[in-house]
Amino acid sequence: MTERADLVLYNARLYTVDPAQPWAEAVACAHGRIVAVGSNEEILNLADRATRRIDAGGRLVLPGLTDAHVHFLQYAIRRQEVSLFGVRDFEEVRRRVRQAVEKAEPGQWVQGWGWDENLWDTQPTAALLDDIAPRTPVLLARMDMHTWWVNSAVLKLAGITRETPDLPESRIERDPSGQPIGLLREWNAIRLVEPHLPKPSSAMLQSWLKEAIAECHRLGLTGIHDQRVQREGRQTFRLFQALRRQGELNLRVHMNIAAEHLAEAATLGLQPGFGDERLWIGHLKAFADGTLGSRTAWMLEPFEAEPNNYGLVVTPTETLNELAVQAGKAGFPLSVHAIGDRAVREVLDVLSELPSFEQRSRGAGAQGEDNFSPAPPLLRPPAALPHRIEHVQVIHPDDLPRLSQAGIVASVQPVHLLTDWSVANKNWGRRARYTYAFRSLLNHGTRLAMGSDAPVAPLNPMLGIYAAVTRQDERGEPTGGWYPEERLTVAEAIEGYTMGPAHLSGKQAVQGSITPGKWADLVMLSQDLFEVSPGEIPETKVEMTVFEGQVVYQA
């Protein structure tokens, strides 16, 4: 017998993402779980006096959405900084920085993010910041966070001079005389500055995280996969745990661990899935290359107009292979950043040698079973999580079948297409045909999990769905869509934000669809994505977000 409901949402156009029952009118929730899905009459019969009844008014209701690739602490911090995202006028960049400098206290840093030199005719340099900030340290992170633009005050603080050598897998841009010009590309160069950055207090960071969680709810997100990029992983994990203890973590957080922390995790015996229903350990995150916009993605052929530039190798294949072996012994699946077609191929070469998802699933045992007995190398993770490649931004057509053959999930960010399509044309020429090749990947049997890469791109999943469905930017360009043969349907894009991330977490039994027994995470939208014209999708607002059976946002 179905139990009485705490919450009933009825008179809805309920898209469940459950092939056994794709559409319904109503859903009942109790004790944080979905207990029934069906007609209005069936579900309202489960209500009593204490039940909260919500009339959806015929609106579209989806499972709570999950962003499969976000840098959450960075997102929370960047919300406090100077935003340069989408700014096409270089003088407007300088105006915003000047305004922040004028407000800054002596010795206070001015930090910003989101700039994209592909929108300007001007090369960013320290000199172009020095005249508006001669003494105030200024640090502006590129939209992909893989390049930092700093002024001379920062170069001086960090001790970066003509004599400073380029570090492996990174680059300090210089003028013809060898003098650094204020652009630091990739992490080893960026880390020269990191020790000198001001450090916000834990209380301040916790407050910013709570604001960011509230923004997730406003956007219909009830889960994230947090990618560790810089050295803030330990701090972020502690902050999330503090929020969990305080009962304020109303978000499901799949925490990926930076590769540099593998030895510590292995020593402690940590395994994927360790945690609870709101915070758990996920994959091991590594990098193969740089990015498209910074022209540091690792390519099979050189960048257009740069015959000697094949991009940067952030982690050599031999090192990545050894990491894969050690990660396997510790029980961790890999999550590898790969943007260029050479990077994607090298990562596929490494991951294809590891046991497939199906092989690991057969040997992993039931959840909760003891998996710590002696095992051969490449021990299977207890939850048998699939390996994942982050971005898969451009892929050689010969490699399209290889992800599904090895059981690898493509963790993709359609929202990047809004700004990248013209840059890809410029930097990759004819190779742009297989950039964001969502349809081709799907047709070859690859599972897609979708995210934003925030703060690199907007967190709003409606923009990601729009980009996947139209392959146009917000101005509707290019006409007809950029390589429209790679477009997805609305249903396929929604699955990318629901069941796709759930499978990556090994949580498909409790997350990703509106199915009895699963977590009661729901989102109600202002308009029906299946009925409006694709160009109207970005205008869609969230009317209500339900997390674990509780309304956490209402417009």
N, C-alpha and C positions, 0 to 999 in steps of 0.2 A: 504494500500500500504506500502511495506517495505521501510524504509528510507535508504538514501545513507550511505555507510559504511565509517568509518574512517580507518578501518583496515580490510584487507581480507587476510586470510591464506588459500592457495589452494594447489592442488596436494598433499594432505596429506592422510594418512591412519588414519582417525579420529575415535577414539573409544570414543563415547559420554557418556557412562554409563547411557544412557536414553533408557529404553526398547522399547519406541515407535519408536526410530530410532537409533539403536545401532551403526551403521557405516555410515560414510559419507566421502566426498572428500574435503569439504571446509566449512569454517565458516566466517561469516561477523560480525564485531563489530562496534558499534557506541555509543558514549557517555558513554563508560565504560560497556556497556551491549552487550550480544550476540543478534543480530537481525535476523540472518538467518543461517540455517545449510542445506547443500544439496550438489549437484553436482558442479564440477568446473564451468560449464557453468552458472548455476543458480546464484552462488555467485559472479562470476566475473561481471555479469550484474549489480550488485549493486555498482560497483566501478566507481568513476569518477577521474578526474585529481588529486584531492587532496587526494585520498585514498592511503594509504600505502599498497602495495601488497607484500606478502611474499610467495615465492615458497617453500613448505616444502620438495620437492624432494622425495616424497613418504614415508617420515618418519612418525613414529607413533606420534600422537598428542592426549593428554589426557586432561581432566579437570585439573586445578591447584590442586595440592595435598595439603592436610591438615594433619598436625601431631596432633593427638588428645590427646597427653600427653607429654608435654615438660615443663621443668623448665627454662624459657627463660633467665631470668637475671643470674641465676646460670650458664647456658650454656655460656652466653656472658663472664662472669667472668672467668670460667674454661678455656676458650680458651687462657687466658693470663698466666695460671699457668703451673707448671710442670706436664706433662702428663705421667701417669703410666699405662694407659689403655693397657691391653694385654701383659704387661711385665712379662715374665715367669722366668727370671733370677733375683733372689733376689739381687745379687751384682749389677746388672744394675740399680735397684731401688736406691740403695745407691749411685751409681755413679752419677745419675741424680740429686739427692738431694744435694750431695756434690758440684757439679758444680754450682747449684743455690745458695748455701750457700756462696761459694767463691765470687760470684758476688754481694751478698747482702750488702747494707750499714749497719753500726752499728744500731741495734735496729729494722731493717726491718725484717718482717716475710717472711718465705719461705712457700708457700702453693702449694699443688699439689692434684691430684685427680686420681681416676680410678684404684687403686690397687685392686687386688683380691688374697687373701691368698690361695685360692684353687689351684692356679697355682704354689705355692711354697711348699717346705718342711719345711720352717721356719715360726715360729710364730712371727708376728710383735710386737715389744715392744719399749718402750721409750729408753731403753738401746742401741738398735741397731741404734738409731738416735743420741744419745748423743755423741758418739765418733766422729761423723762427724759434729755435730752442738751443741757444749757444751753450747753456749750462745745464738745463734740465735733461736728464736721460730720457730718450724717446725710443720705444720699441714697438714696432708695428708688424704683426704676424700676417703673412700672406694668407689668403683664404684657405689654402690647403694645409697651413701650419708647417709646411716643410721648408719655408724660407722666412727668415726674419730680416726686416729692414730696420737698421738702427742708425742713430746719429753719432757724431764723433765723441760725445760725452760717454756713450755706452762703450764704444771701441776703447776709449781710454780706461774706463773702469775695468774692463775685461782684459786689458793688456794685449789687445789685438793690434799688431803693428806689421810693418813690411816684413819683419823677420819671423813672424808667426807662420809656421809651416801649415800647409793644407793637411788635414787629418784624413785617415782612411774613410772611404765611402761618404765624403762630404766635400764642400768646396767653399772657400772664402773668395768672393769676387774681388778682383783687383783692377786698377788702372794699368796702363802700359809700363809704368815705373815699378809696379809691384805693390803699390799702396792700397790697402783695403778700402773699398768704396762704400761699405755699409750694408752689404748683402751677404747673409750667411745661409748657405744651402745645406740642408739635411742635418741629422741630429748631432753628429760629432762636432760640427762647427757651432751649432746652436748651443751646445752644452758648455762652450767657453763662457757664455753670458749667464747661464742659469744660476750659478752660485751667487751672483750679485743681485738677483731679483729680490724685491721686497716680498716678504712672506706674510700674507694675511693670517689673522688669528684663526684658531679652530672654530671659535664661536661665529666669526664672520663667515667662514666658509660653510658652516652648517646652515646658517641663515640663507646664504645664496643657494645652497642645494635645495632647501625647502621651497624657495621661490621657483627654482627650475622644475621641481616636481609638480608644483601647482600649474606651471605652464604646460607640462606634459598632459595633465588632465584637461586643460582648456583645449588642447589639440586632439584629444581622444586617445592618447597613449596611456596604456596601463602597464607597459613593460618596456625594458631596454636591454640591449646587449652592450655593456660598457667596455670599450676598447682601451687598453692601456698603451699609451704612446710614450709619454715622458716618465719622469721618475716620481710621479705623484701617486702611484698605485697603492702603496701602503697607506698613505694619508687618506685617499679616497675610500679604501676599504674600511678604515677605522671610522670615518665619518658616516658611512652607510650603516655600520654596526651600531653607532651611537643613536642614529635616527630609529633604527629597528628597536633598540632597547626602550626608547622613549615612546614607541607606538606611533611614530610619525613617518615611517617609510611605507607610504601607500603607493608602491610601485614594485613591480617584479624585476629584479636586477640580476642579470646573468653577467658575472664579473670575469672577464678574461684577464689572465695574468701575463705580464710582460716576460718575454723569453729570458731576460737577464735575471729573473727571480726563480728560474726553474730549480736550481740547486737547493734553494731554501725550501721551496714547496715540497720537493722530493724528500728532503731530510725530515720534514715534519710529517710526511706521509699523506699530504693533502691529495684529494682526488676530485675530478669533475663531479659536480652534483652535490658536493658537501655544502650544507647550509640548510635553509628551510624554504618555505613556499614564497618568500619575498626576496631573499638574497642567497645566491649560491655561486660556487666557483664553476667556471666554464672552461674555455679553451686556453691554450698557450699562444700568445700573440708574437709574431715575428714580422720582419720587413724584408722584402726582396729587392725593392727599388724605390724610386722617388715618385714624381708626379708628372702629369701631362703639362700643366700650366707652367711649372718651373723648368720644363724641358729636361727633367732628370729621370723620367720613366725609362726602364731598360728595354731597348728595342732590338729586334732582329735586323732592321735596317736603320740607317741614321735618320735623325729628324730632318724634315724638309729644310733646305737652304743651309744646313749645317752638316756637311759631309763627314765630319769627324766626331759628331756627337751621337753616341748610341745610348746616352743616358748614364745614370749612376747605378752601380751594383752596391746596394746597401748591405746585403748579406751574401757573400759568395756561396755558390751552390754547395761546395764541399762543407762549409760551415753549417749551412742549412740542413744538409743531410745528417751531419753529426748531431745537430739539435733534434732532428726528427727521431733519431735512434734513442737519444737520452730521454726525450719527452715520452716516447713509447714505453720505455722501461719504467718511467714514473707514472704511466697511466694517462698521459695527457694527449688529446687530439690537438692538431695544430690549426691555427687561424693565421694565414699568411697574406700580408699586403702585397699585391702584385697588380700593377697597372699596365706596364708595357707588355707587348706580345712575347718578348724574350723572357721577361720575368714570369709571365704566366706559364710558358713552356717549361722553364727550369723548375718551377714549383710543382707542376704536374709530374715532371720526371721524378722528383723526390717523393711526393705523396703517393704516386702510383705504385711505388715499391713497397709501401706499407700495407698492412692488412686492410681490405675493403671494409666499408661500413657493415655489409652483410656478414662478412667473416667475423668481424668483431662482435656483432650482435649475437651470433650463434654461440660465441664462447664467453659472453659477458656474464650470463646468469641473470637471475631475477634481481631487481633492485633490492638492496638490503642483504643480499647473499655475501658471504665472506669471499672477497676476491684478493686477499692479501697473502695467499699461499705462494710458495715459490713458483715462478713462471719464466718462460723463455723470454729472450729479448723482445722488445716491442709488445710489452704487456698491454692487453686491451683495457681501455677505460671501463669502469664498472657500468656506466650508463651507455656505453658504446656510442658516444657522440660522433657524428661524422666530422671528418676534416672539412675545413672551409677555406676558400680563397676569397680574400676581401678585394672588392672592386672589379676584377676581371674586366678592366676598362676597354682594352683592345685585345683581341685574340686572333691568332692565325686560324683560318678556316680548317686546317688539318687537325687542329687541337680541339675543335668543338665537341667531338664525341667522347673525349677523354675524361671529362669530369664525371659524367654519369657512369662510365665504365668503372671508375675507381670509387664511386659512391661519394664524391666530393660535392659539397653544396657551394653554389655561387652566391656570395653575400654581396649584393649590388645596391647601388644608390642612384636610382633614376633621376632624383632631383638635380644631380650634377649636370645632366643633359641640358638643363635650362641655360647654363652659361658656357658649357664646354663644346657644344656642337660646332661653333665657328672656330674655336681654338683647335679642335681636333682636325678640322679641314685644313687649317693653316699649318699645323705641326706634323700631321701624319699623311696628308694628301689622300691617295687612293685607299690607304689602309683604314681610313675612317669608316669604310663600309662595315667593318666588323667591330666598331666601337659601340659599347652598350648593346651588344647583340642578344637582347633578351629573348626574342622569338626563336632565334637559331639555337640558343642554349636549351630553351624549353622543348623545342622540337626534337632535340637529341636526348631528351630524358633527364636533363639536369634540373634539380630542385633549386628554386630561387628563394632567397630570404632578402627582404628589402629594408633599407634604412636610409638615414640622411647624411651621416658623417658629420653631424652638427658638433662644433660650431662652424665647420668648414662650409656647410650649406644650411639652409633653413630647416628647422626641425619639423615643420608642418607636413604630415604624411599626405595631405590632400595634394600638395605640390608634387610629391613623388608619384602618386597615382596618376595625376594629370600628365606628367612627363612620360610615364610608361605607356599610357594609352594614346597620346597624341604625338610624341616625339617633336614637340614644338616648345619654344620658350614662351614666356608670359605675354609676349607681344604677338603670339601666333605665327612666329617665324621658325623655320622656313615654311612657306605655303605648302600644304599637303603633308608636312612632317618630314623630318630628317631621316632618310632611309626608312620610309614608312613600312617596309616589309618586316621591320623588327618590332612593330607595335604589339602591345598586349591588349587583351580585353579587360574590362573593368573587373570581372570576376577573378581573372588571373592576377591582376595587380593587388586586389584585396587579399588574395591568398598569400601573396608575398609579404604582407604585413601581419599575417595571422598564423596560419599553419606552417609557413616557411620557417619563421623564427622558432616556433614551438618544436619542430623537428630538430632544429639545430641544438636546442637545449635538452633534448630528450624528454620534453614535457608534453608531447603530443597527446598523452592520455588525460591531461588535466588543463590544457591550454589550447587556444587557437581556433576554437569553434564553439558555437552555442549548442552544447550537447549535454544531456543530463550526466551529472557526475563531475563535470569540469568546473573550474573556478568561475565564479559569477562576475566576470569582467565584461562590460558592455559599453557601447557608445551609440548615442542617438544623434543623427545628422539633420541639418536644416533642410537638405534637399536630397533627392534620390539619385545617387550616382549612376544608376542603371537607366534613368529616364531623362536626365538633363543632357544637353549637348556637351560633348567632351570639353569644349572651351569654357564651360561654366564650372567645371569641377573645382578650380582654385577658389571660387567664391563660396564654397561649402563651409559652413560653420558647424561647430559641435554644439548641440543643444544640451546634452547631458552625458556625463561619464560616470559609470558605475564601477567601483572596484571592490571586489570581494563582497558583493551584495549591498554595498553602501554607496549612496550618491556622493561623489567627491567633487563634482563640478556640475553646475546648472547655469545656463545662460540667463 
